[in-house]
């Protein structure tokens, strides 16, 4: 009867310790040092075991390092001791091949006799229980219970208890690795953000230099009005090309480095998921077929990265809350599921996956997986945006004047210029694009880039860089029409007849040469096209008509 009471008391203590350990914040955060101290002390004090220690293998698996050792008689923690495989080769072999080592008499047990001189005798150990800690197939370490000064025969419940604590240590290390991946993702995102900000500052600085260069050029041109026709165009484009080429060169290497880093991180994340994710999946969903279906579900949700309206979000939340309540899960969990793209249609497509008594754990695992993927997706989108900027800059510096017209994709030609002004569009300017189905046209792409730059920049200046800019292309017969519309104050009626005159400008000194529209008109004429405008307060439209094929 006393033995039965003792077993009940021990079982109650074991359950209390397991509950305390599994719910401790350090288990979730991956703080193995704190969790190890909690386990060693609570087990030693609760079950009256003199020595309780957590030992973890190093990366090479040839050393066991003591993370924490609690001595009950002294009430102290210790750490740092090392057991090397080349000194205890046979004993290490048993740890690799067995789930536990229950040495009631460690001095005669072949699995522990190698520890006698250097470990057992100096510490007075009379009974030893090692619970091997694994994560899937990977050997992590061992949890060691050691009695001192009295004989003890290890019971089955003690062995099971030791193994359960070992599983908790394994889960904590898994969380530690996950958190490390998330920290690395955050670090990379911050680095990418800083790089983008640096690129924007660089573009602004070079734009300022370009403005200053234009001012100096305008002062020179004022004495050369009669020769301004081709000279102005070539000199301005040469100055512009040097500055833009410098920008493209300076940002190309950082962009390539970030791209490479993002791809490496993607591979690292995939490989790490396989080792960390599989253990939890085995625990929450042991059926291999269901595991396969669960991974298929992950792929479906990864393809659902989207921004939904507030109304749709509310409707989806209500649907999910009803389902969660029916599954005895807090309805607040719906907020996490919505962000993954999860909806009730998933239940119809994957009904077998959600038949489990660990549903909440499984859903938590799903949310964590999709969240990590979304973070990486955001990083790669940012890299793509920076790459587009580099591509646009490189296109812009290809301004060698073509001797003969070539086939030009107008949409790409205009998009190159828009990319260079994207910083303005994301602030106070709404950009509306309506690119109709138009064929390639014959033309001089470098001059057309200059044409769109003049018209778009004039429109932005007219609106004081806030308002709506609309660009439209459409086909009419054998001509393509391109319109650039802004919501600025309009061109005063009294000066509308003069805006195409060379050197005529209404802008303050230093902000314009009066050549932009004159150069634009000459570019259009070189393409055998025409340019016209309509203007009133709140609406100005410049329309360029270009032939699909230049006559002659």
C-alpha positions as CSV (number, residue, x, y, z in Angstrom):
1,X,0.0,0.0,0.0
2,X,2.9,2.4,0.9
3,X,4.4,1.6,-2.5
4,X,1.2,2.4,-4.2
5,X,0.9,5.8,-2.4
6,X,4.5,6.5,-3.3
7,X,3.8,5.9,-7.0
8,X,0.7,8.1,-6.9
9,X,2.7,10.9,-5.2
10,X,5.5,10.6,-7.7
11,X,3.1,10.6,-10.7
12,X,1.4,13.7,-9.4
13,X,4.7,15.5,-9.0
14,X,5.7,14.4,-12.5
15,X,2.5,15.7,-14.0
16,X,2.9,19.1,-12.2
17,X,6.5,19.4,-13.5
18,X,5.5,18.5,-17.1
19,X,2.6,21.1,-17.0
20,X,5.0,23.8,-15.6
21,X,7.6,23.1,-18.2
22,X,5.3,22.9,-21.2
23,X,3.6,26.1,-20.4
24,X,6.7,28.1,-19.5
25,X,7.4,31.1,-21.9
26,X,11.0,29.9,-22.4
27,X,9.6,26.7,-24.2
28,X,7.8,28.9,-26.8
29,X,10.6,31.4,-27.2
30,X,13.3,28.8,-27.6
31,X,15.3,29.9,-24.5
32,X,17.0,26.6,-23.8
33,X,19.2,28.0,-21.0
34,X,16.2,29.1,-18.9
35,X,14.2,25.9,-19.6
36,X,17.1,23.7,-18.7
37,X,17.4,25.4,-15.3
38,X,13.7,25.0,-14.7
39,X,13.8,21.3,-15.5
40,X,16.9,20.4,-13.5
41,X,15.8,22.2,-10.4
42,X,12.1,21.2,-10.4
43,X,13.0,17.5,-11.0
44,X,15.8,17.4,-8.5
45,X,13.7,19.1,-5.7
46,X,10.4,17.4,-6.6
47,X,11.6,13.8,-6.9
48,X,14.6,14.1,-4.5
49,X,17.2,13.3,-7.1
50,X,20.6,14.7,-6.0
51,X,21.9,15.5,-9.5
52,X,19.9,16.4,-12.6
53,X,21.6,17.7,-15.8
54,X,20.9,18.7,-19.4
55,X,23.7,17.7,-21.8
56,X,23.6,18.8,-25.5
57,X,25.8,17.6,-28.4
58,X,28.0,20.2,-30.2
59,X,27.5,20.6,-34.0
60,X,30.1,17.9,-34.8
61,X,28.3,15.4,-32.4
62,X,31.7,14.5,-30.8
63,X,31.2,16.3,-27.5
64,X,28.5,16.5,-24.9
65,X,28.3,19.9,-23.3
66,X,26.6,20.4,-20.0
67,X,24.0,23.2,-20.4
68,X,22.9,23.0,-16.7
69,X,23.5,20.8,-13.7
70,X,21.5,21.2,-10.5
71,X,22.9,19.9,-7.2
72,X,20.1,19.4,-4.7
73,X,22.2,19.3,-1.5
74,X,23.8,22.6,-2.3
75,X,20.9,24.2,-4.2
76,X,23.2,25.4,-6.9
77,X,23.4,25.3,-10.7
78,X,26.5,24.5,-12.7
79,X,27.4,24.2,-16.4
80,X,30.2,24.0,-18.9
81,X,31.5,20.4,-18.3
82,X,32.4,18.5,-21.5
83,X,32.4,14.8,-22.2
84,X,34.4,13.9,-25.4
85,X,33.6,11.0,-27.7
86,X,37.2,9.9,-28.1
87,X,37.4,9.4,-24.3
88,X,34.0,7.6,-24.0
89,X,33.5,6.1,-27.4
90,X,31.5,3.0,-26.2
91,X,29.3,5.0,-23.9
92,X,28.5,7.5,-26.8
93,X,27.6,4.5,-28.9
94,X,24.8,3.5,-26.5
95,X,23.4,7.0,-26.5
96,X,23.3,7.0,-30.3
97,X,21.6,3.5,-30.5
98,X,19.2,3.5,-27.6
99,X,16.3,5.6,-26.4
100,X,17.5,5.6,-22.8
101,X,20.2,4.2,-20.5
102,X,18.8,3.0,-17.1
103,X,21.8,2.1,-15.1
104,X,20.7,0.9,-11.6
105,X,24.3,0.0,-10.9
106,X,26.4,2.2,-13.2
107,X,29.7,0.6,-11.9
108,X,28.7,-2.8,-13.4
109,X,26.5,-1.7,-16.3
110,X,28.5,-2.0,-19.6
111,X,26.7,1.1,-20.9
112,X,28.2,3.4,-18.2
113,X,31.3,1.6,-16.9
114,X,33.6,4.0,-18.9
115,X,32.4,6.9,-16.7
116,X,33.7,5.2,-13.4
117,X,37.0,6.8,-12.9
118,X,36.4,10.3,-14.3
119,X,32.8,10.9,-13.5
120,X,30.9,8.3,-11.3
121,X,33.4,7.8,-8.5
122,X,34.4,11.5,-8.0
123,X,30.7,12.5,-7.8
124,X,29.6,9.5,-5.7
125,X,26.9,8.5,-8.2
126,X,25.1,5.3,-7.4
127,X,22.3,5.2,-10.0
128,X,22.1,6.9,-13.4
129,X,19.2,7.4,-15.9
130,X,20.0,9.0,-19.3
131,X,17.0,10.0,-21.5
132,X,18.2,10.5,-25.0
133,X,16.9,13.7,-26.7
134,X,16.2,13.5,-30.4
135,X,14.6,15.7,-33.1
136,X,13.4,13.4,-35.8
137,X,16.5,11.4,-36.7
138,X,18.9,14.0,-35.3
139,X,20.6,13.2,-32.0
140,X,20.4,16.3,-29.8
141,X,21.7,15.3,-26.3
142,X,20.6,13.7,-23.1
143,X,18.7,14.5,-19.9
144,X,20.5,12.8,-16.9
145,X,19.0,11.8,-13.5
146,X,21.7,10.8,-10.9
147,X,21.3,9.5,-7.4
148,X,24.1,9.9,-4.9
149,X,24.9,7.8,-1.8
150,X,21.9,5.4,-2.1
151,X,20.9,2.6,-4.4
152,X,17.9,3.1,-6.7
153,X,16.1,1.0,-9.2
154,X,14.6,3.1,-12.0
155,X,10.9,2.5,-12.5
156,X,9.0,2.5,-15.8
157,X,7.2,5.7,-15.0
158,X,10.5,7.5,-14.2
159,X,11.9,6.4,-17.6
160,X,8.8,7.7,-19.4
161,X,8.9,10.9,-17.4
162,X,12.5,11.5,-18.4
163,X,11.7,10.8,-22.1
164,X,8.7,13.3,-22.0
165,X,11.0,16.0,-20.6
166,X,13.5,15.2,-23.3
167,X,10.7,15.7,-25.9
168,X,10.0,19.1,-24.4
169,X,13.7,20.1,-24.6
170,X,13.7,18.9,-28.3
171,X,10.6,21.1,-29.0
172,X,12.2,24.1,-27.3
173,X,15.4,23.7,-29.5
174,X,13.1,23.4,-32.5
175,X,11.4,26.7,-31.5
176,X,14.9,28.2,-31.0
177,X,15.9,27.3,-34.5
178,X,12.6,28.7,-35.9
179,X,13.1,32.0,-34.1
180,X,16.6,32.2,-35.5
181,X,15.2,31.9,-39.0
182,X,12.6,34.5,-38.3
183,X,15.3,36.8,-36.8
184,X,17.4,36.3,-39.9
185,X,14.4,37.1,-42.1
186,X,13.7,40.3,-40.2
187,X,17.4,41.3,-40.4
188,X,17.3,40.8,-44.2
189,X,14.1,42.7,-44.6
190,X,15.6,45.6,-42.6
191,X,18.8,45.5,-44.7
192,X,16.7,45.6,-47.9
193,X,14.6,48.5,-46.5
194,X,17.8,50.4,-45.7
195,X,19.1,49.7,-49.2
196,X,15.9,50.9,-50.9
197,X,16.0,54.1,-48.8
198,X,19.6,54.5,-49.7
199,X,18.8,54.1,-53.4
200,X,16.0,56.6,-53.3
201,X,18.4,59.1,-51.6
202,X,21.0,58.4,-54.2
203,X,18.5,59.1,-57.0
204,X,17.4,62.3,-55.4
205,X,21.0,63.4,-55.0
206,X,21.8,62.7,-58.6
207,X,18.5,64.4,-59.7
208,X,19.7,67.5,-57.8
209,X,23.1,67.3,-59.6
210,X,21.2,66.9,-62.8
211,X,19.2,70.0,-62.1
212,X,22.3,72.0,-61.3
213,X,24.0,70.7,-64.5
214,X,20.9,71.8,-66.5
215,X,21.1,75.3,-64.9
216,X,24.7,75.7,-66.0
217,X,23.8,74.4,-69.4
218,X,21.0,76.9,-69.8
219,X,23.3,79.8,-69.0
220,X,25.6,78.6,-71.8
221,X,22.7,78.1,-74.2
222,X,21.5,81.6,-73.7
223,X,24.4,82.9,-75.7
224,X,24.0,80.3,-78.5
225,X,20.3,80.6,-79.4
226,X,20.9,80.3,-83.1
227,X,22.8,77.0,-82.8
228,X,20.4,75.5,-80.2
229,X,18.7,73.0,-82.6
230,X,20.8,69.9,-82.5
231,X,23.5,71.2,-80.1
232,X,21.1,71.6,-77.1
233,X,19.6,68.1,-77.6
234,X,22.9,66.3,-77.8
235,X,24.6,68.1,-74.9
236,X,21.6,67.7,-72.5
237,X,21.4,64.1,-73.3
238,X,25.1,63.5,-72.9
239,X,25.0,65.2,-69.5
240,X,22.0,63.3,-68.5
241,X,23.5,60.0,-69.7
242,X,26.7,60.4,-67.6
243,X,24.7,61.1,-64.4
244,X,22.2,58.3,-64.9
245,X,25.0,55.9,-65.9
246,X,26.7,56.6,-62.6
247,X,23.5,55.8,-60.7
248,X,23.0,52.5,-62.6
249,X,26.6,51.5,-61.8
250,X,26.4,52.4,-58.1
251,X,23.2,50.5,-57.4
252,X,23.8,47.4,-59.7
253,X,26.2,45.6,-57.3
254,X,24.1,46.1,-54.1
255,X,21.0,44.9,-56.0
256,X,22.8,41.8,-57.2
257,X,24.0,41.1,-53.6
258,X,20.5,41.4,-52.1
259,X,19.1,39.2,-54.9
260,X,21.7,36.5,-54.2
261,X,21.2,36.8,-50.4
262,X,17.4,36.5,-50.8
263,X,17.7,33.3,-53.0
264,X,20.2,31.8,-50.5
265,X,17.8,32.5,-47.6
266,X,15.0,30.9,-49.6
267,X,17.1,27.7,-49.9
268,X,18.2,27.8,-46.3
269,X,14.6,28.3,-45.1
270,X,13.4,25.3,-47.2
271,X,16.1,23.0,-45.9
272,X,15.5,24.1,-42.3
273,X,11.8,23.6,-42.5
274,X,12.2,19.9,-43.4
275,X,14.1,19.1,-40.2
276,X,12.1,21.3,-37.8
277,X,8.7,21.1,-39.3
278,X,8.6,17.3,-39.7
279,X,8.8,16.6,-35.9
280,X,5.8,18.7,-35.1
281,X,3.9,17.3,-38.1
282,X,4.6,13.8,-36.9
283,X,3.2,14.8,-33.5
284,X,0.1,16.6,-34.6
285,X,-0.7,14.6,-37.7
286,X,1.0,11.1,-37.6
287,X,-0.7,9.7,-40.7
288,X,1.7,10.0,-43.7
289,X,-1.2,10.5,-46.1
290,X,-2.6,13.3,-44.1
291,X,0.9,14.8,-43.8
292,X,1.1,14.8,-47.6
293,X,-2.3,16.5,-47.9
294,X,-1.3,19.1,-45.3
295,X,1.8,20.0,-47.3
296,X,-0.5,20.3,-50.4
297,X,-2.7,22.7,-48.4
298,X,0.4,24.8,-47.5
299,X,1.1,25.2,-51.2
300,X,-2.5,26.2,-51.9
301,X,-2.4,28.9,-49.2
302,X,1.0,30.2,-50.4
303,X,-0.6,31.0,-53.7
304,X,-3.3,33.0,-52.0
305,X,-1.2,35.9,-50.9
306,X,-3.7,38.8,-51.5
307,X,-5.1,42.0,-50.2
308,X,-8.8,41.8,-49.4
309,X,-11.3,44.5,-48.7
310,X,-12.4,45.4,-45.2
311,X,-15.9,44.1,-46.0
312,X,-14.7,40.7,-47.3
313,X,-12.3,40.4,-44.3
314,X,-15.3,40.9,-41.9
315,X,-17.4,38.3,-43.7
316,X,-14.6,35.8,-43.8
317,X,-13.9,36.4,-40.1
318,X,-17.5,35.7,-39.2
319,X,-17.5,32.4,-41.1
320,X,-14.2,31.3,-39.5
321,X,-15.4,32.3,-36.0
322,X,-18.4,30.1,-36.3
323,X,-16.3,27.2,-37.4
324,X,-13.7,27.8,-34.7
325,X,-16.3,27.9,-32.0
326,X,-17.7,24.6,-33.3
327,X,-14.2,23.1,-32.9
328,X,-13.9,24.5,-29.4
329,X,-11.1,26.9,-30.5
330,X,-11.0,30.6,-29.5
331,X,-12.7,32.7,-32.1
332,X,-9.9,35.3,-31.9
333,X,-7.8,32.8,-33.9
334,X,-9.7,33.8,-37.0
335,X,-7.5,36.9,-37.4
336,X,-4.5,34.7,-37.9
337,X,-6.2,32.4,-40.3
338,X,-7.5,35.3,-42.5
339,X,-3.9,36.5,-43.0
340,X,-2.9,33.1,-44.4
341,X,-5.7,33.1,-47.0
342,X,-7.6,30.4,-45.1
343,X,-11.4,30.2,-45.7
344,X,-14.1,27.5,-45.3
345,X,-13.5,26.3,-48.9
346,X,-10.3,24.8,-47.6
347,X,-12.4,22.5,-45.4
348,X,-14.2,21.1,-48.5
349,X,-11.0,20.6,-50.4
350,X,-9.0,19.1,-47.5
351,X,-11.6,17.6,-45.2
352,X,-9.3,14.7,-44.1
353,X,-6.5,17.0,-42.8
354,X,-8.7,18.6,-40.1
355,X,-9.9,15.4,-38.5
356,X,-7.5,15.4,-35.6
357,X,-7.6,16.0,-31.8
358,X,-4.7,18.4,-32.2
359,X,-6.5,20.8,-34.5
360,X,-5.5,24.0,-32.7
361,X,-1.8,22.9,-32.7
362,X,-2.1,22.0,-36.4
363,X,-3.7,25.4,-37.3
364,X,-0.9,27.2,-35.3
365,X,1.7,25.3,-37.3
366,X,0.0,26.3,-40.5
367,X,-0.1,30.0,-39.6
368,X,3.6,30.0,-38.6
369,X,4.5,28.3,-41.9
370,X,2.6,30.8,-44.1
371,X,3.8,33.8,-42.0
372,X,7.4,32.9,-42.7
373,X,6.7,32.4,-46.4
374,X,4.9,35.8,-46.6
375,X,7.9,37.5,-45.0
376,X,10.2,36.0,-47.6
377,X,7.7,36.9,-50.4
378,X,7.7,40.6,-49.3
379,X,11.5,40.6,-49.3
380,X,11.6,39.2,-52.9
381,X,9.0,41.7,-54.1
382,X,11.2,44.5,-52.7
383,X,14.2,43.0,-54.6
384,X,12.1,42.9,-57.8
385,X,11.1,46.5,-57.4
386,X,14.8,47.6,-57.0
387,X,15.8,45.4,-60.0
388,X,13.1,47.2,-62.1
389,X,14.6,50.5,-61.1
390,X,18.1,49.4,-62.2
391,X,16.6,48.1,-65.5
392,X,14.9,51.4,-66.2
393,X,18.1,53.3,-65.5
394,X,20.1,51.1,-67.8
395,X,17.5,51.6,-70.6
396,X,17.6,55.3,-70.1
397,X,21.3,55.7,-70.6
398,X,21.1,54.0,-74.1
399,X,20.7,57.3,-75.8
400,X,23.1,57.0,-78.7
401,X,21.2,58.7,-81.4
402,X,20.1,56.0,-83.8
403,X,20.9,56.8,-87.4
404,X,17.9,54.8,-88.6
405,X,14.5,54.2,-87.0
406,X,13.9,50.8,-85.4
407,X,10.9,49.0,-84.0
408,X,9.9,50.5,-80.7
409,X,7.6,49.1,-78.0
410,X,5.8,52.2,-76.8
411,X,4.5,50.7,-73.6
412,X,8.0,49.6,-72.5
413,X,9.4,53.0,-73.7
414,X,7.0,54.9,-71.5
415,X,7.2,52.5,-68.6
416,X,11.0,53.1,-68.4
417,X,10.4,56.8,-67.8
418,X,7.5,56.1,-65.3
419,X,9.8,53.8,-63.3
420,X,12.2,56.7,-62.8
421,X,9.4,58.8,-61.3
422,X,7.9,56.1,-59.2
423,X,9.0,57.8,-55.9
424,X,6.6,60.7,-56.8
425,X,3.7,58.3,-57.6
426,X,3.8,56.6,-54.3
427,X,3.6,59.9,-52.4
428,X,1.1,62.5,-53.6
429,X,0.5,61.6,-57.2
430,X,-2.1,59.1,-58.4
431,X,-0.9,57.5,-61.7
432,X,-3.6,56.1,-64.0
433,X,-2.4,54.1,-67.0
434,X,-4.6,53.0,-69.9
435,X,-2.4,51.2,-72.4
436,X,-4.4,50.0,-75.3
437,X,-3.5,47.3,-77.8
438,X,-1.0,49.1,-80.1
439,X,1.6,47.7,-82.4
440,X,5.3,48.5,-82.4
441,X,6.1,51.7,-84.2
442,X,9.1,52.9,-86.2
443,X,11.1,55.4,-84.3
444,X,14.1,56.5,-82.4
445,X,13.7,55.1,-78.9
446,X,16.3,57.4,-77.2
447,X,14.5,60.5,-78.5
448,X,11.1,59.1,-77.5
449,X,12.4,58.6,-73.9
450,X,13.4,62.3,-73.9
451,X,9.9,63.2,-75.2
452,X,8.1,61.3,-72.4
453,X,10.5,62.7,-69.8
454,X,9.7,66.3,-70.8
455,X,5.9,65.8,-70.9
456,X,5.7,63.8,-67.7
457,X,8.0,66.1,-65.7
458,X,6.1,69.2,-67.0
459,X,2.8,67.6,-65.9
460,X,4.2,66.8,-62.4
461,X,5.6,70.3,-62.0
462,X,2.3,71.8,-63.1
463,X,0.5,69.9,-60.4
464,X,3.2,70.8,-57.8
465,X,3.8,67.1,-57.6
466,X,0.3,66.3,-56.2
467,X,-2.8,65.3,-58.1
468,X,-3.6,62.7,-60.8
469,X,-1.5,61.9,-63.9
470,X,-3.2,59.9,-66.6
471,X,-1.4,58.3,-69.6
472,X,-3.2,56.6,-72.4
473,X,-2.2,54.9,-75.7
474,X,-4.6,53.8,-78.4
475,X,-4.6,53.0,-82.1
476,X,-6.4,55.1,-84.7
477,X,-6.0,53.8,-88.2
478,X,-2.3,53.7,-89.0
479,X,-1.4,56.1,-86.2
480,X,-0.8,55.7,-82.5
481,X,-2.1,58.3,-80.1
482,X,-0.4,59.0,-76.7
483,X,-2.0,61.4,-74.3
484,X,-0.5,62.8,-71.1
485,X,-3.1,64.4,-68.8
486,X,-2.6,66.2,-65.5
487,X,-5.0,67.9,-63.0
488,X,-2.9,71.1,-62.6
489,X,-4.1,74.7,-62.8
490,X,-4.0,74.7,-66.6
491,X,-2.0,76.9,-69.1
492,X,-3.2,80.5,-69.1
493,X,-5.0,81.3,-72.3
494,X,-2.7,84.4,-73.0
495,X,0.4,82.2,-73.3
496,X,-0.9,79.1,-74.9
497,X,0.2,80.3,-78.4
498,X,3.8,80.6,-77.2
499,X,4.5,77.4,-75.2
500,X,6.3,75.7,-78.2
501,X,8.7,78.7,-78.7
502,X,12.3,78.1,-77.9
503,X,13.5,79.7,-74.6
504,X,10.0,80.8,-73.6
505,X,9.2,79.8,-70.0
506,X,7.0,80.9,-67.2
507,X,9.0,79.1,-64.6
508,X,11.3,80.9,-62.1
509,X,15.0,81.3,-63.0
510,X,16.9,78.0,-62.7
511,X,13.8,75.8,-62.9
512,X,13.4,75.7,-66.7
513,X,15.2,76.7,-69.9
514,X,12.1,77.1,-72.1
515,X,13.4,74.4,-74.4
516,X,11.5,71.3,-73.2
517,X,8.4,71.7,-75.4
518,X,10.4,73.0,-78.3
519,X,12.6,69.9,-78.2
520,X,9.5,67.7,-77.8
521,X,8.0,69.3,-80.9
522,X,11.1,68.6,-82.9
523,X,11.3,65.0,-81.7
524,X,7.6,64.5,-82.8
525,X,8.3,66.1,-86.2
526,X,11.3,63.9,-86.7
527,X,8.9,61.0,-86.4
528,X,6.5,62.6,-88.9
529,X,3.9,63.0,-86.1
530,X,2.1,65.9,-84.5
531,X,1.6,67.3,-81.0
532,X,-1.4,69.2,-79.7
533,X,-2.8,70.2,-76.3
534,X,-6.0,71.2,-74.6
535,X,-6.0,73.1,-71.3
536,X,-8.4,74.5,-68.7
537,X,-8.2,74.8,-64.9
538,X,-7.9,71.3,-63.5
539,X,-7.2,69.6,-66.7
540,X,-4.4,69.8,-69.3
541,X,-3.9,67.1,-72.0
542,X,-1.0,66.8,-74.4
543,X,-1.7,64.4,-77.3
544,X,1.1,63.0,-79.5
545,X,0.1,61.4,-82.8
546,X,2.8,59.1,-84.2
547,X,2.6,57.0,-87.4
548,X,3.1,53.2,-87.1
549,X,5.6,53.5,-90.0
550,X,7.6,56.7,-90.7
551,X,6.8,57.8,-94.4
552,X,9.7,57.6,-96.8
